[in-house]
Amino acid sequence: MTSLHTALAHARSPQPPGPDIPAGHQVTPWPGEPHPVPSHLDRLLRLSLGGNRLRPAASAGALHPVNTHLLLGPDNTVPPGRYAYDPVRHRLLARGTASADAPPGAVAVLTVTARRTVSHYGHRAWPLLLLDTGHATAALALAGAPQWCPDADITLLAAAAGLPTDWHGAEPEHPLAAVRLTPGPADALDRWAAYAPGAPPLPTSRTPPPVLRRTWRILSSLPGTTTWRPTAAPALPDTALTSRRSAQPPFPGVPERTLLEQVLATARRTAPVPWRLLTARHPGTAAAPAGGAAPADLAARAAGQSLLGQVGALLVAHGCPDDAPPAQVRRDHVLAGHGVGLAQAVATHLGLASRPIGSWQHGPCGPPHIVHALALGVRTQPPEGTDRP
């Protein structure tokens, strides 16, 4: 698919994004009766996706493009049907009822509102949308979701979530992943897809710019195979999840090797893409550490983020070339976001400072075809929201 290959090469090029455009609604304005979150899902959603302006899942530019549609069977405390989750108000909006023989359990279909990320990142946005989806699946996994599907067929996902076939002037949401929140039948998505689509959200008067239309076309073209897998999330205390925030630079100092190895092992175990750990140069030396490049050497490739000159280590996901098959491009980016999300939670639990680094360009230094990374350092102050000693 040459168009996708061209788009990926463009996203990784040094060409800066154009001027910002309006980001649109923080939450999609779906019509529907509000419902409280069922008690058995309350903790899971609060620890993963809820939280007003600051949400537990990391997001490029704090733009939070990922939306959650819940498919709830008759074994829940609300009527069976489809619901949109409002993470700001921590409530559900009914999007269509289902019969009593609907699949039992609770499944989340994750979609993205592309405008939120395109508003700032332009042509670089669509890989970030995939990474953000991976971070959202990681957040759900850490809160207790047992299974996820990073590559579900997008037509099946759209039908299962009841997304409208005609958006009637509203900006579309694009489905990218599914997560089982509770156990359920293997064919749950297929059974939900048999129900009729729901009503569209409220229309918008904004005219989509060309870069947004191109992003929609890319997201609509990504293939999938619908493979469910265990989330394999590490068991961490709730405090590690509520304190999981990206650190503000600088956070220098190379963490102890045993701690870095735990972070690396988490990424490798949960996200099967190539990973590499780079550490900073030792003070007073010019030689790069073992493995070649140091984090500071890659600042130019990370959209010029000078903060990489002030971190102790960098966990890098790489290996997806511009001409990779479209299914691999989608899968590797979602997996990398999932792996970095889980690795960041482990780093927080170990007392390390960390910050995901998402937008990567081509360059001569470091691993080829960088997809995502996690900057790491020795923490000099407690995480935001925790008590200081």
Secondary structure per residue as TSV (DSSP state, phi and psi in degrees):
chain	resnum	aa	ss	phi	psi
A	1	M	-	360.0	94.4
A	2	T	H	-60.8	-38.1
A	3	S	H	-61.8	-39.7
A	4	L	H	-68.9	-40.7
A	5	H	H	-61.5	-41.3
A	6	T	H	-64.5	-40.9
A	7	A	H	-65.7	-38.3
A	8	L	H	-69.2	-42.7
A	9	A	H	-61.6	-38.2
A	10	H	H	-66.1	-42.2
A	11	A	H	-62.9	-29.9
A	12	R	T	-94.2	3.9
A	13	S	S	-81.4	163.2
A	14	P	S	-75.3	-3.2
A	15	Q	-	-61.3	123.1
A	16	P	-	-73.1	154.0
A	17	P	-	-64.0	160.1
A	18	G	-	-75.0	-171.4
A	19	P	-	-64.6	153.3
A	20	D	-	-63.6	151.3
A	21	I	-	-121.9	165.0
A	22	P	-	-57.8	138.0
A	23	A	-	-81.7	-14.8
A	24	G	-	80.8	-162.0
A	25	H	-	-68.4	141.3
A	26	Q	S	-69.6	-32.2
A	27	V	S	-132.5	134.3
A	28	T	-	-59.1	130.4
A	29	P	-	-81.0	69.7
A	30	W	-	-72.6	138.2
A	31	P	-	-75.8	156.0
A	32	G	S	144.2	154.3
A	33	E	-	-72.3	131.8
A	34	P	E	-75.0	146.1
A	35	H	E	-135.5	148.9
A	36	P	E	-69.2	153.5
A	37	V	-	-68.4	131.5
A	38	P	-	-54.4	143.0
A	39	S	H	-58.5	-35.6
A	40	H	H	-76.0	-8.7
A	41	L	H	-108.9	-5.3
A	42	D	H	-60.7	-53.0
A	43	R	H	-61.9	-44.3
A	44	L	H	-58.5	-46.6
A	45	L	H	-75.0	-35.5
A	46	R	H	-63.9	-39.1
A	47	L	H	-81.3	-10.3
A	48	S	H	-113.0	-54.9
A	49	L	T	-123.0	-15.3
A	50	G	-	-82.7	164.6
A	51	G	-	137.7	31.9
A	52	N	T	54.6	-131.7
A	53	R	T	-71.5	-43.9
A	54	L	S	-96.1	108.2
A	55	R	-	-100.5	153.9
A	56	P	S	-63.8	-30.9
A	57	A	S	-82.4	134.1
A	58	A	-	-67.2	152.4
A	59	S	-	-152.1	137.7
A	60	A	G	-58.9	124.2
A	61	G	G	66.9	13.1
A	62	A	G	53.6	36.3
A	63	L	-	-93.7	-18.2
A	64	H	-	46.6	70.2
A	65	P	-	-81.8	-8.9
A	66	V	E	-83.1	131.0
A	67	N	E	-113.3	158.3
A	68	T	E	-127.1	124.0
A	69	H	E	-112.1	124.4
A	70	L	E	-99.3	131.9
A	71	L	E	-107.8	104.5
A	72	L	E	-111.5	123.3
A	73	G	-	-81.9	-175.8
A	74	P	T	-71.7	-6.9
A	75	D	T	-90.7	16.4
A	76	N	S	-104.8	173.0
A	77	T	S	-92.7	8.5
A	78	V	S	-120.4	160.6
A	79	P	-	-56.9	142.1
A	80	P	S	-59.5	138.9
A	81	G	E	160.9	-170.1
A	82	R	E	-99.9	141.1
A	83	Y	E	-138.9	142.3
A	84	A	E	-94.8	132.8
A	85	Y	E	-89.7	127.4
A	86	D	E	-97.2	103.1
A	87	P	T	-73.3	-21.0
A	88	V	T	-74.8	-44.1
A	89	R	T	-97.2	-4.6
A	90	H	T	51.9	62.1
A	91	R	E	-148.8	168.4
A	92	L	E	-108.6	146.8
A	93	L	E	-115.4	121.4
A	94	A	E	-65.4	131.0
A	95	R	E	-121.6	11.0
A	96	G	E	146.3	134.8
A	97	T	E	-85.7	164.1
A	98	A	-	-133.3	162.2
A	99	S	-	-75.7	170.0
A	100	A	T	-66.8	-17.5
A	101	D	T	-95.4	19.7
A	102	A	S	-62.5	155.0
A	103	P	-	-57.8	133.5
A	104	P	S	-70.0	164.5
A	105	G	S	94.8	-172.6
A	106	A	E	-134.9	125.3
A	107	V	E	-122.9	137.9
A	108	A	E	-106.4	129.0
A	109	V	E	-104.0	122.2
A	110	L	E	-97.4	126.5
A	111	T	E	-118.8	169.7
A	112	V	E	-127.6	141.9
A	113	T	-	-97.6	101.3
A	114	A	H	-62.0	-34.0
A	115	R	H	-55.2	-38.0
A	116	R	H	-57.1	-43.3
A	117	T	H	-85.2	-38.0
A	118	V	H	-60.3	-29.2
A	119	S	H	-54.7	-29.8
A	120	H	H	-115.3	-34.5
A	121	Y	H	-100.2	-6.5
A	122	G	G	54.1	-127.1
A	123	H	G	-68.9	-13.0
A	124	R	G	-87.2	0.3
A	125	A	H	-74.4	-39.1
A	126	W	H	-65.6	-37.3
A	127	P	H	-63.1	-32.8
A	128	L	H	-66.6	-33.8
A	129	L	H	-62.9	-37.8
A	130	L	H	-67.9	-43.2
A	131	L	H	-62.4	-44.0
A	132	D	H	-62.0	-36.0
A	133	T	H	-61.8	-43.1
A	134	G	H	-61.2	-39.2
A	135	H	H	-64.0	-38.4
A	136	A	H	-66.6	-40.1
A	137	T	H	-65.4	-36.1
A	138	A	H	-64.3	-41.5
A	139	A	H	-62.3	-42.2
A	140	L	H	-65.2	-39.5
A	141	A	H	-63.2	-44.3
A	142	L	H	-62.8	-30.3
A	143	A	T	-83.2	-5.2
A	144	G	T	125.6	-1.6
A	145	A	-	-64.9	132.2
A	146	P	-	-85.7	-28.8
A	147	Q	E	-139.7	157.1
A	148	W	E	-150.2	162.6
A	149	C	E	-131.6	104.9
A	150	P	T	-81.6	-6.9
A	151	D	T	-137.3	31.3
A	152	A	-	-61.6	145.3
A	153	D	-	-56.6	125.8
A	154	I	H	-68.9	-29.2
A	155	T	H	-66.6	-42.1
A	156	L	H	-64.1	-43.9
A	157	L	H	-60.6	-44.0
A	158	A	H	-63.0	-42.0
A	159	A	H	-68.3	-41.5
A	160	A	H	-63.2	-39.7
A	161	A	T	-77.5	-7.0
A	162	G	T	69.2	28.2
A	163	L	-	-65.6	141.3
A	164	P	-	-65.6	147.7
A	165	T	S	-81.3	-21.7
A	166	D	-	-128.2	117.5
A	167	W	-	-84.5	-4.6
A	168	H	T	49.2	49.6
A	169	G	T	88.6	-9.4
A	170	A	S	-86.2	152.5
A	171	E	-	-78.7	135.3
A	172	P	-	-73.5	155.5
A	173	E	-	-103.7	143.4
A	174	H	E	-114.6	122.1
A	175	P	E	-77.4	141.4
A	176	L	E	-133.8	-20.4
A	177	A	E	-158.8	163.7
A	178	A	E	-134.6	147.9
A	179	V	E	-136.6	129.8
A	180	R	E	-80.7	120.0
A	181	L	S	-85.7	-28.6
A	182	T	S	-140.4	161.2
A	183	P	-	-59.4	149.0
A	184	G	-	-165.2	178.2
A	185	P	-	-68.9	153.6
A	186	A	T	-65.3	-27.9
A	187	D	T	-99.1	24.4
A	188	A	H	-57.3	-45.1
A	189	L	H	-62.2	-42.7
A	190	D	H	-63.2	-39.2
A	191	R	H	-70.7	-38.7
A	192	W	H	-66.6	-32.2
A	193	A	H	-66.0	-18.3
A	194	A	T	-75.1	-16.2
A	195	Y	S	-79.2	153.0
A	196	A	-	-67.1	151.5
A	197	P	-	-66.3	158.8
A	198	G	-	-91.6	-178.6
A	199	A	-	-73.9	152.3
A	200	P	-	-75.5	165.1
A	201	P	-	-72.6	177.4
A	202	L	-	-63.3	142.1
A	203	P	-	-71.1	161.5
A	204	T	-	-119.5	151.1
A	205	S	-	-92.5	0.1
A	206	R	-	-75.0	139.0
A	207	T	-	-89.6	123.8
A	208	P	-	-69.5	128.6
A	209	P	-	-71.7	164.1
A	210	P	H	-56.0	-38.7
A	211	V	H	-64.5	-32.0
A	212	L	H	-73.4	-41.1
A	213	R	H	-62.1	-39.7
A	214	R	H	-64.3	-38.6
A	215	T	H	-64.1	-41.5
A	216	W	H	-59.1	-43.1
A	217	R	H	-63.8	-40.2
A	218	I	H	-63.0	-48.3
A	219	L	H	-63.6	-30.9
A	220	S	H	-77.2	-13.7
A	221	S	T	-100.7	-2.6
A	222	L	-	-78.0	122.1
A	223	P	-	-82.3	166.9
A	224	G	-	-155.7	172.1
A	225	T	-	-128.7	-2.5
A	226	T	-	55.3	67.6
A	227	T	-	-110.5	114.9
A	228	W	-	-82.7	144.7
A	229	R	E	-146.4	154.5
A	230	P	E	-62.7	145.6
A	231	T	-	-70.2	-27.9
A	232	A	-	55.0	31.9
A	233	A	-	-74.4	142.8
A	234	P	-	-68.4	148.5
A	235	A	-	-82.0	112.6
A	236	L	-	-125.7	152.0
A	237	P	-	-67.5	155.6
A	238	D	H	-56.5	-32.6
A	239	T	H	-63.3	-31.3
A	240	A	H	-68.5	-28.1
A	241	L	H	-82.4	-40.6
A	242	T	H	-71.8	-23.5
A	243	S	T	-95.7	6.6
A	244	R	-	-77.4	96.5
A	245	R	-	-132.6	148.1
A	246	S	-	-70.3	130.4
A	247	A	-	-74.1	150.1
A	248	Q	-	-89.2	134.8
A	249	P	S	-68.9	158.2
A	250	P	-	-87.3	152.6
A	251	F	B	-138.0	76.3
A	252	P	-	-78.2	177.5
A	253	G	S	97.7	126.9
A	254	V	-	-79.0	118.9
A	255	P	-	-61.7	161.2
A	256	E	-	-56.9	143.6
A	257	R	H	-59.4	-37.6
A	258	T	H	-63.6	-34.7
A	259	L	H	-71.2	-43.9
A	260	L	H	-61.2	-38.0
A	261	E	H	-66.3	-32.7
A	262	Q	H	-67.0	-40.3
A	263	V	H	-65.6	-45.7
A	264	L	H	-62.5	-43.1
A	265	A	H	-62.1	-36.4
A	266	T	H	-62.1	-46.6
A	267	A	H	-62.4	-46.0
A	268	R	H	-65.4	-36.1
A	269	R	H	-73.4	-32.2
A	270	T	H	-101.7	-16.0
A	271	A	-	-141.1	100.1
A	272	P	-	-76.9	71.3
A	273	V	S	-128.4	162.8
A	274	P	-	-65.3	133.1
A	275	W	E	-123.9	146.8
A	276	R	E	-142.1	142.7
A	277	L	E	-110.9	120.6
A	278	L	E	-111.2	139.3
A	279	T	E	-118.7	157.2
A	280	A	-	-70.6	157.4
A	281	R	-	-64.4	149.8
A	282	H	-	-73.2	143.6
A	283	P	T	-55.0	137.5
A	284	G	T	82.4	5.6
A	285	T	-	-120.1	155.3
A	286	A	-	-104.8	-12.9
A	287	A	S	-76.9	141.3
A	288	A	-	-72.0	152.1
A	289	P	-	-69.9	175.8
A	290	A	T	-56.7	137.3
A	291	G	T	101.8	-3.0
A	292	G	S	99.3	-110.6
A	293	A	-	-67.5	152.3
A	294	A	-	-104.7	161.4
A	295	P	G	-51.8	-41.7
A	296	A	G	-61.2	-30.1
A	297	D	G	-66.5	-19.6
A	298	L	G	-98.4	3.7
A	299	A	G	-58.0	-41.0
A	300	A	G	-64.4	-30.1
A	301	R	G	-80.6	-15.0
A	302	A	T	-102.2	51.0
A	303	A	T	54.5	34.4
A	304	G	T	69.9	23.7
A	305	Q	-	-73.6	100.9
A	306	S	G	-65.6	-14.6
A	307	L	G	-60.0	-21.4
A	308	L	G	-67.8	-16.0
A	309	G	G	-78.8	-3.7
A	310	Q	G	-124.9	23.4
A	311	V	B	-119.9	157.8
A	312	G	S	-87.2	-27.7
A	313	A	E	-154.4	162.8
A	314	L	E	-141.4	120.6
A	315	L	E	-92.6	120.9
A	316	V	E	-118.8	128.8
A	317	A	E	-99.2	130.4
A	318	H	E	-150.1	-178.8
A	319	G	-	107.8	-1.9
A	320	C	-	-97.7	98.5
A	321	P	-	-71.1	165.8
A	322	D	T	-59.9	-31.7
A	323	D	T	-98.3	19.3
A	324	A	S	-63.1	152.7
A	325	P	-	-55.9	142.9
A	326	P	H	-52.5	-37.7
A	327	A	H	-63.2	-36.7
A	328	Q	H	-69.0	-40.3
A	329	V	H	-57.6	-48.0
A	330	R	H	-63.1	-51.6
A	331	R	H	-62.6	-45.6
A	332	D	H	-63.7	-38.3
A	333	H	H	-70.1	-43.2
A	334	V	H	-66.0	-42.4
A	335	L	H	-62.6	-41.7
A	336	A	H	-63.0	-41.0
A	337	G	H	-63.6	-40.3
A	338	H	H	-62.7	-46.5
A	339	G	H	-65.2	-42.0
A	340	V	H	-67.1	-37.8
A	341	G	H	-60.3	-44.0
A	342	L	H	-71.1	-39.4
A	343	A	H	-63.7	-37.3
A	344	Q	H	-65.6	-38.8
A	345	A	H	-63.0	-41.6
A	346	V	H	-64.8	-41.9
A	347	A	H	-60.2	-42.2
A	348	T	H	-61.1	-44.7
A	349	H	H	-62.6	-31.7
A	350	L	T	-83.8	-1.6
A	351	G	T	87.3	16.9
A	352	L	E	-95.5	152.2
A	353	A	E	-84.9	144.4
A	354	S	E	-153.6	158.2
A	355	R	E	-158.3	121.1
A	356	P	E	-65.8	143.5
A	357	I	E	-122.4	114.2
A	358	G	-	-103.9	-40.9
A	359	S	-	-92.4	112.4
A	360	W	-	-121.6	139.4
A	361	Q	-	-111.1	169.2
A	362	H	-	-70.7	156.0
A	363	G	-	-177.6	164.8
A	364	P	S	-79.8	-13.1
A	365	C	S	-107.1	140.9
A	366	G	S	86.6	-172.5
A	367	P	S	-61.8	147.1
A	368	P	S	-75.7	148.3
A	369	H	S	53.2	61.0
A	370	I	E	-69.6	132.6
A	371	V	E	-100.6	-44.0
A	372	H	E	-160.7	165.8
A	373	A	E	-158.0	162.0
A	374	L	E	-129.5	115.0
A	375	A	E	-78.4	139.5
A	376	L	E	-134.3	148.6
A	377	G	E	-161.9	173.6
A	378	V	E	-77.6	125.2
A	379	R	-	-70.8	133.3
A	380	T	S	-104.6	-9.6
A	381	Q	S	-149.2	157.8
A	382	P	-	-65.7	156.4
A	383	P	-	-58.8	150.7
A	384	E	T	-58.0	136.0
A	385	G	T	92.1	0.5
A	386	T	S	-108.8	159.5
A	387	D	-	-72.8	138.3
A	388	R	-	-85.6	145.8
A	389	P	-	-67.8	360.0
